[in-house]
Structures are given as C-alpha cells and as structure tokens.
Amino acid sequence: MWRRALLSLLPAAAGLLAAVGSAPAAPAPPRPEPAPVAAAWLPRVEAWLDGARRLRARFTQIAPDGSVSTGTLWLARPGRMRIEYDPPSRVLIVATDWRLVIYDGATRQVNTLPLAETPLAFLLEERVRLAGRVRVAAVRERGGEVAVTLEDAETPGRGAITLWFRREPFRLVRWEVVDAQGLTTVVLLDAVERDPPMSDSLFVWRDPRIFGYPGEEDRLPE
C-alpha cells in the first residue's frame, strides 16, 4: 500500500519506484509536440515547480482499480513534506531531516529510507530543475492545459509521470502516473495554496513506540 501511495502522490517518484518489480513491455510513449512548444512551456513549468517552496493542497487519488481516496499534502522546501490520507486509509508519509518515513496504520509498519536515496531528493531540493535525475519525455498542449511527461533519466521506459498544468491561471492541477506494469493512477489537486501558514510540527516524526501511533491520537495541527 505504501509503495503505491508514494508512487502516485510524489511527482518525482515515478522513475525510481515504477522500476520496483518486473515489468512487461513499456507503455507507448506520449506523442510529443514540436520543439517550439516545449521551449515555450518548459521554463514556465520549471519556474512554477521551483517557486512552490511552501505548498498545501487537497488531493483525490484514483487508483488503477477505480478506487478513490483523498487526503492533504504539505510541502516545505528544502527537504520537508507530509502526505496524510483521510480515513479509512491510514497511510502517512513524512519527509524530514535526512529521512523519508512511511507509516501504514493498518499494520503499524514503519519504513524509513534515506531521503537522498529517494525521488524526493529531486522534488525537495533547494532548487527544482527538469534535468539531472529526471528527463523530459514529451510536452503537449490540449485545450486549456499543458502536459509535461517526465521519466527517470537512468531507466527511461520503466514508468513515467505526466504533470498537467492549467494555462490560465498557470498552475498544477493533476498528474497521471504509469507504473512499470502499465497501470495508471490519477491524482487531482484542489484548494492549492502557495506559501500558506503551516506548523513546523507537521514535519516532525515522533517514534510511535514512545509517543503512540499516528491515527490513534489527535492529529498534528496545521
């Protein structure tokens, strides 16, 4: 559960986590627009992502099997993020300090990974750039939206994520992840706030063996 949660919700996670497990034939790549289209939109996309130093949003996740879950995302660059699913799901993901903590309340399982070894190292860096560990596979225009497809630079074809931006006002509205098995997860964003007030306590992971398990106590304040 936590792997799919991390894969679907973190834009930078597509390349690395989509490679987990064996994969059949890679999905067909999106049809790119001519180079002038990419040149026109990529600077705006990169600037929007880089400028989102503090962000809060509600999300709706549609899984490949059609199941729907909701939650809240907080981001504070550099280095901090919190993804909290609404009940009945009990998945909580916290990026803080040097680590990424994934908690599954259904099993009380806690997984900790070095942040530098996860895709969050890209998303939560001091500066976000569409280069290095990610590669731009395609840029497309459709109606009032612009789509940018990204994949892992070291393992292209093993999964991809497409970020959809509304043209006016320009902002990220959803993303679609295709994993290594060719399954698609869609995440819709709502009530996106940039530079909102938020408590530093959101990004503090408290050892459940000492402080109790998340979901079995009052939630941290926003």
GUVEX-817720 format. One line per field, with one value per residue (C-alpha): residue number from 1; x, y, z; residue in one letter. Coordinates in Angstrom, 1 decimal. Layout:
# GUVEX-817720
n <- NUM|...
X <- X|...
Y <- Y|...
Z <- Z|...
res <- A|...
This chain:
# GUVEX-817720
n <- 1|2|3|4|5|6|7|8|9|10|11|12|13|14|15|16|17|18|19|20|21|22|23|24|25|26|27|28|29|30|31|32|33|34|35|36|37|38|39|40|41|42|43|44|45|46|47|48|49|50|51|52|53|54|55|56|57|58|59|60|61|62|63|64|65|66|67|68|69|70|71|72|73|74|75|76|77|78|79|80|81|82|83|84|85|86|87|88|89|90|91|92|93|94|95|96|97|98|99|100|101|102|103|104|105|106|107|108|109|110|111|112|113|114|115|116|117|118|119|120|121|122|123|124|125|126|127|128|129|130|131|132|133|134|135|136|137|138|139|140|141|142|143|144|145|146|147|148|149|150|151|152|153|154|155|156|157|158|159|160|161|162|163|164|165|166|167|168|169|170|171|172|173|174|175|176|177|178|179|180|181|182|183|184|185|186|187|188|189|190|191|192|193|194|195|196|197|198|199|200|201|202|203|204|205|206|207|208|209|210|211|212|213|214|215|216|217|218|219|220|221|222
X <- 0.0|2.7|4.7|1.6|0.8|4.4|4.5|1.2|1.5|5.0|5.7|9.4|8.8|7.7|11.0|12.5|9.5|8.0|11.0|10.2|9.2|9.3|7.7|6.1|6.5|6.8|3.7|3.8|5.5|3.2|3.3|5.5|4.7|7.3|10.3|9.0|6.1|8.5|10.7|7.6|6.3|9.2|10.6|7.1|6.7|10.1|9.6|6.2|7.7|10.8|8.7|6.5|8.7|5.7|2.5|-0.6|-3.3|-6.1|-5.9|-8.1|-6.4|-8.0|-6.2|-6.0|-8.8|-11.1|-10.9|-10.8|-9.0|-8.4|-6.0|-3.9|-0.4|2.0|5.4|8.1|11.4|14.1|13.7|10.2|6.9|3.9|1.2|-1.7|-4.6|-8.1|-9.8|-10.4|-6.9|-4.2|-1.1|1.1|4.3|6.7|9.9|12.0|15.7|17.6|14.9|11.6|9.2|6.3|3.7|0.9|-1.5|-3.3|-0.3|1.6|4.5|7.1|9.6|12.5|14.6|17.5|15.9|18.9|18.2|14.6|13.0|12.1|15.8|14.7|11.4|12.6|16.0|16.8|16.2|14.0|15.3|13.9|17.3|19.7|17.8|14.7|14.2|11.5|10.0|7.2|5.4|1.8|-0.9|-4.6|-7.3|-6.6|-3.9|-0.3|1.1|4.8|5.8|8.8|10.7|13.8|16.9|18.7|15.8|13.6|10.6|10.2|7.3|6.5|4.5|2.6|2.1|-1.0|-1.0|-3.8|-2.8|-4.6|-4.0|-0.9|-0.8|-0.5|-4.0|-3.3|-0.8|-1.0|1.5|2.1|4.0|6.2|3.2|1.5|-1.1|-2.3|-3.0|-4.5|-4.1|-6.3|-5.3|-7.8|-7.5|-3.9|-2.3|1.2|3.1|0.4|1.0|1.9|3.3|6.8|5.3|3.8|7.2|8.3|8.2|7.6|8.7|5.4|6.9|7.3|4.6|1.9|0.9|-0.4|-4.2|-4.6|-4.1|-5.1|-3.7|-1.0|-2.2|-1.9
Y <- 0.0|2.5|1.9|2.7|5.7|7.1|6.3|8.0|11.1|12.2|13.6|12.8|9.3|7.9|6.9|5.2|3.4|2.4|0.2|-1.9|-5.4|-6.9|-5.0|-6.1|-4.1|-0.5|1.7|3.6|7.0|10.1|11.9|15.0|18.4|20.1|21.6|25.2|24.1|22.5|25.6|27.8|25.9|24.2|27.4|28.2|24.6|24.6|28.1|27.0|23.9|25.8|28.6|26.2|26.4|26.1|24.5|22.9|21.1|18.6|15.6|12.9|9.8|7.4|4.0|1.7|-0.4|2.7|3.0|6.6|8.0|11.6|13.4|16.5|17.3|19.8|20.7|23.0|23.1|22.3|18.8|18.6|17.1|15.5|13.4|12.4|10.2|10.7|7.8|5.0|4.8|5.1|5.9|8.7|9.8|12.3|13.7|15.4|15.9|13.2|10.6|9.6|7.8|5.8|4.6|2.1|2.4|-0.8|-2.9|-0.4|-0.9|1.9|2.1|4.6|5.4|7.9|10.9|11.3|7.8|8.5|10.6|13.2|14.3|15.9|17.4|18.7|20.2|23.8|24.4|22.2|21.6|19.4|17.9|15.5|12.6|13.3|13.6|15.4|12.8|15.0|18.3|18.5|21.1|20.2|22.7|25.0|22.7|21.8|18.3|17.5|13.9|13.0|9.8|8.6|9.6|6.4|4.0|5.5|3.4|1.9|4.2|7.9|10.7|13.4|16.7|18.7|22.5|24.8|27.6|30.5|30.9|28.8|26.1|22.3|20.7|16.9|14.2|10.8|8.0|5.0|2.4|-0.4|-2.7|-0.1|0.7|4.4|6.3|9.8|12.4|15.5|18.6|21.0|24.0|24.5|27.2|28.6|30.0|29.1|29.3|25.9|24.5|23.0|20.2|18.8|17.6|16.1|12.3|11.0|7.5|5.6|3.3|6.4|8.8|6.5|5.5|8.1|8.0|6.7|10.2|13.7|14.8|17.4|21.0|22.6
Z <- 0.0|1.0|-2.2|-4.4|-2.2|-2.6|-6.3|-7.1|-4.9|-5.4|-8.9|-8.7|-7.5|-10.9|-12.3|-9.2|-7.7|-11.0|-11.5|-8.5|-9.6|-13.1|-15.9|-19.2|-22.3|-21.5|-22.4|-25.6|-25.1|-25.5|-28.8|-28.3|-29.7|-31.9|-30.1|-30.1|-27.9|-25.4|-25.5|-24.8|-21.8|-20.0|-18.5|-17.0|-15.7|-14.1|-12.6|-11.1|-9.5|-8.3|-6.9|-4.9|-1.8|0.6|-0.6|0.8|-1.3|-1.0|-3.3|-4.8|-5.9|-8.4|-8.4|-11.4|-10.0|-9.8|-6.0|-4.7|-1.7|-0.5|1.7|2.3|1.0|2.7|1.2|2.6|0.7|1.2|2.5|4.1|3.1|4.7|2.9|5.0|3.8|5.0|6.9|6.3|4.8|7.5|5.4|6.4|4.6|6.2|4.7|7.4|8.1|6.2|6.1|4.5|6.9|5.5|8.1|7.4|10.2|9.2|10.1|12.3|10.0|9.8|6.9|6.9|3.9|3.4|1.8|-0.6|-2.0|-2.9|-5.7|-3.1|-3.3|-6.6|-5.5|-2.2|-3.3|-2.7|-6.5|-8.7|-12.2|-15.0|-15.6|-13.9|-12.4|-14.5|-18.2|-20.1|-22.5|-24.0|-23.8|-25.2|-25.4|-25.1|-24.8|-21.9|-20.5|-20.9|-20.1|-19.4|-19.2|-17.1|-16.7|-14.8|-16.7|-15.9|-16.6|-19.3|-20.4|-16.9|-15.9|-16.3|-14.8|-16.7|-15.0|-16.2|-15.8|-16.4|-18.7|-17.0|-14.2|-14.7|-12.0|-11.5|-11.4|-11.6|-12.5|-14.1|-13.2|-15.4|-13.4|-14.6|-15.2|-17.4|-14.7|-14.4|-11.2|-11.4|-8.7|-8.8|-6.8|-5.2|-3.0|-3.8|-1.6|-2.2|0.8|3.4|7.1|8.5|11.7|11.7|13.8|10.6|9.5|12.9|13.0|16.5|17.4|17.8|20.4|22.6|21.6|20.3|16.8|14.3|13.9|17.5|18.9|17.9|14.6|14.4|13.9|10.5
res <- M|W|R|R|A|L|L|S|L|L|P|A|A|A|G|L|L|A|A|V|G|S|A|P|A|A|P|A|P|P|R|P|E|P|A|P|V|A|A|A|W|L|P|R|V|E|A|W|L|D|G|A|R|R|L|R|A|R|F|T|Q|I|A|P|D|G|S|V|S|T|G|T|L|W|L|A|R|P|G|R|M|R|I|E|Y|D|P|P|S|R|V|L|I|V|A|T|D|W|R|L|V|I|Y|D|G|A|T|R|Q|V|N|T|L|P|L|A|E|T|P|L|A|F|L|L|E|E|R|V|R|L|A|G|R|V|R|V|A|A|V|R|E|R|G|G|E|V|A|V|T|L|E|D|A|E|T|P|G|R|G|A|I|T|L|W|F|R|R|E|P|F|R|L|V|R|W|E|V|V|D|A|Q|G|L|T|T|V|V|L|L|D|A|V|E|R|D|P|P|M|S|D|S|L|F|V|W|R|D|P|R|I|F|G|Y|P|G|E|E|D|R|L|P|E
